[in-house]
């Protein structure tokens, strides 16, 4: 698998994910607590106890994806660079 060709789609995916999730979380944490509990908009958001759990899980997932990508590129370059080949005697 050629990891070098995945860098742009992976970057766009991360950008789209955080471009959607950060405004949603900001509205959830900064505006929703001040609305009436019977409001229709408030029913679109989960309980406040998930306010830390969801960003934490998404951060760990993104770190895992980016770390796996980085390790894959590093290992591929390591093997292609001939660093592990035996030197001629």
N, C-alpha and C positions, 0 to 999 in steps of 0.2 A: 504494500500500500504506500502510495506516495504522499507523505504527510505535508510536503512543501506546497502542494496544490490545494490543501485544505485550509490554509491560513486565512484567506479572504472570506470564504463562506463561514468559517468558525468565528471570525471577527464580526461579521455582519450579524450572525446569530446572537452573539453575546450583546452586541449593541442594541438589537431589536428587543431582546429579553429585558435588559435593564431600562431601555427607553419606555417600555410599557409598565414594568413592575415598580419602578421608582415613583412615578407620579401617582400610581394607584396607592402605594403605601403612604405617600405623603398626605394624600387626601384622607386615607383611612386613619392615620395617626393624628393629624392636625385639625381636621374639620369634623369628622364623624362624632367624636366624643361630645361636641357642643350642640349636636342636633337632638331633637326630641326622640325618645325611644320608640315612638309609634310611627316615625317618618318612613316613607316608602324607600327613600334613598338608603337609609340605615339598614334596611333589610337586605340590600345587595352586598353588604360586607359581613364577613364572619365575626365571631366573637373577638374581643380585644386581646384575649390570651394568646391568640395566634399571631399577634403583631410582631413578636420577636422570633417565633418559631419558623415562620415562612421565610423571612429574610435570611435567617441563619442557615436553613436547609438549602436555599438557593445559592448562598455564598459558598457553602461546602461543595455543592454540585459544580459550580463554575470553577472553583479551585481544582477539583478533581479533573474536569475536562481539560482545562488549560495545562495542568501539570502532566497529564497523560500525553497531550499533544507535544509539549516541550521535551519530555523524555523520549518519545518516539522519534522526533527529529534529531535529537542528540545521538541516540543509539544508531540511527541510520547513517548519519554523518560519520560516526566513529568507525563503523564497519566499512563504509565506502572509501574513507580516507586512507585505508590500509594500515591503520595503527595497530591492528591486532594480527597482521600477517607476520610470518616469520621473516627475519632478516636473512639475506643470503650470506652464507659463511665462506 
